[in-house]
Amino acid sequence: MGAVINSKEKVYFLADIHEKHNGASVAGTPAFVLNNHQIQGNYVKLAVENVKSTWLVCPHLSEQDKVFNYYLSSGLIILVMGKCFCEACLDMILMKDDLTEVLRLSQPMTDQSFQNNLINPLKAGNYNFTKMAGYISDSEEKPKTWVSCSHLSTRNGLEAVYSRGGQLFIFESYITCHECFDKIPSDSLIDVLYEGESMTDERFQKKIIDALYAINYDSLEAIGHFDFNQVAPDSI
């Protein structure tokens, strides 16, 4: 951990085209659809049935079971400019200084399919992780299962980090910006805990994830992502 991508060049994260590739599929267990959460069209440019692909997800995180098991094994998830990578794929990108191979194998998703196939199993995996780690107990009605760094604790802060090409790192019940993540080897996670915000699954969904959908859309639009012809995924 601690790898850094050059976030100054937004075009570095821009796929040539979001099209569905043979062999890429979205699968998983319906049980992961927690509370059947649906993306709400609360933003001017975001609708529940948005047919535009707004995410590319690496092959190791393209199925619900893979997300659940990877996260439970302390896997690191990276979000940046409409891309979602596991640590192995991030390492490959950094080693080759090229996104081509990872993007070729990645699965395009709409916001709703991203919610169903990645965020919902992520929340399920995180809940199990926090229980196994002893962070929460069965007696808590609405346990706080997430901690965000201080830079992501407000909508303005989240937008400032993400829209400029900054990476978001999700791991072991934490979500942090690249600046805080890079400090972890030298500083304690306790610093992130005290300076950030603890939140329930519901608050994490509303304050971070739902807000991120609109921010991600606007960020992609700003760099001309939707100027490319798109083929919408047929699995949502």
N, C-alpha and C positions, 0 to 999 in steps of 0.2 A: 504494500500500500504506500501511498505518498506520491504516485506517479502524477505528472502534470502535463496537460495538453496546452499548447499555445492557444489561448482563448482570444487573442487579439484578431485573428483571422477567421471571421465567421464562415467564410466560404469553405473553409477546411472541413466543416461538418455538413455541407450541403450535398445531398445525393443528387446524381444526375437525373434520376427519375425514380419515383416510387412505384414500381410495378411488381406484380406478383411473380415469383420465380418458381419454376417446377421444383417440387420437392419440399417447398416451404409450406407448412401448414400450422393452423392453430387448433390445438386440441386441449383436453383437460377434463377435469371432473366438475360437474355442475355444482357440487357442494361448496366449491370455492367462491361462488357468487354470493358473497356475504350481503345479506339484507337486500339482495337484488338491486344494488345501487345503480341508478341511472344518471347519466350526465344531464344536468338541467340546463336549458337554454337561457341562462340568466345574462348572457353577454351578447352584445349586438351581433358579433361575427361567429358565434358558436351555437350550433343546434344539435339536438340529440341525434338526428339522422344525418349528420354531416358526412357526405360521401368522400370527402377529401382525406387522403392518408396524411396524418399529421405526425406519425411516429414510425421509425424503423427500429425493430427490436432484434438484437443479435440472436443467432440460432439456439444458444444455450438458455435463453429466457423467453422463447417464443411459445412455450406450452405451460399450462398452469402447474402441472406436476413438477416440471423442471424448476420453475420459480420457487415453489414451496420448498422443495428439497434443497435447492442451492442456498436459499436464504437461511434455512435451519442449520446449514453447515457453516455458518458465519461468512457467507458469500457477500461480496461487495457489488453493489449495483450503481452504475453511473448514468445520469441523465444530462444531456447537453444538446441544445438546438435540435430537438425532435429526434434524437438518437438515444437508444438505451443499450448499454453494454454491460457484460459481465467483466470481471477482472481479467480473465484470460484473453478476451477479445480486445480489451483496452491495451494490454501488454503487447499484443500482436500489432495493433495500430501504431503504438509508440516505437516498436522495434523496426517496423518497415517504413514508418513515416508515411503511411498510405492507408486510406480508408477502403480502397476498392474491394479487396477480398471479403472483408467483413460485411460491407454493404451488399455485395452480391448474394450472400447467404442469409441476409436479414429478412425479417418478415414485416411488410408494411401493415400498419394498423390505423384505424380511425380512433378518435378519442374514446368512443364507446367500447371498441374491441380491446383497446389498451387497458381500460378500466377492468373489463371482465377477465382478461387473460393474463394481466400482469399485476395490477394494483390489488385486486381482490385476493389472489393467492399470496401476495406480499403481506397484506394485513393479517391473513390467517397464519402465515408462517411467523410473522413478528409476534403475534399474540402467543403462539406456542413457545417461541424463543424466550419471551419475557417471563412466562410461567416456569419454564425449565431453569432459567437463570435465577429464579427466586425474586424477581423484581416486583411481581404482583402475586396476589393470592386469590383463591376461588371465592373468598368472601367479599371481594370488592365488586360493587355493582357496575361502576364505570371506571375501570382502572386506567391510569395514564401509562400508555404503552409506547409513546414516542417522545423523543427529545430533539428539538430543532436548535441549531446554533442561533445566535442573536441576529445574524444577518438575514435569516429567513423567517424570523418571527413576525414580520409584518408584510402586508401585500407589497408595499413600496420596496422593501428590502429584497424580497423574493424577485420582483421584477428587475431591480437594478442589477442583481447578480446574473440572472438567467438571460435577460435580453442582450447582455453584452458578451455572451458566449461563455459565461462561467459554468463550471460543472457543479452538479449536485450529487453528493455521495450518500448512499443509503446503506446502512449496515448496523446490525446488532441493536436495533431500536433507535438509532440515531439518523438524522438527516442533516447534513452540513454542507456549507459552501466549500469551494476549493481552498479558500484561504484558511478556514478553520481546520479542514482536513489535513492540510500540509503541516499544521502545528502539532498534530496529535503525537507524532513520534517524540517530540521534545517536551510538549506540555501534557498535562493530565486531562483525561476526558471529564474529570470533575469540573474543570474550567468551563467546558462547553455546557455542562449541566447547570451550573450556577448562572451563567450569563445568558443561556438560551431559555427555551420554554418547554415544559412538560405538557403533553396533551394526550387526550383520549383518541381512540380510532376515529370517532366521529369528528372531532376537531381537526385531526390530521387530514382527514378527507376534505373537509370544508375549507380549512384555512390554507393548506398547502396544495393538495392535489387538484381540487376544483379550480382554484385560482391559477394553477399552473397550466391548465388546459387553454385558458384564454391568453395567458402570457406567451405560451408556446406558439399558438396560432399567430398572434401579432408579430412575434419575433421571426417566424418563418416567412410571413408575408413581407416583412421589412427587407429581407435579404433576397426576395424574388423567388422563393421556393415554389409558390403556386403558379408561376409563369410556365413551369414545365407541364407537359401533358401528363395526366395521372390516370392510372388504372386502379379503380377502387378495389379493395379486398372483397372477395365474395363470402368471407367468413367473418361475422361480427359476434 
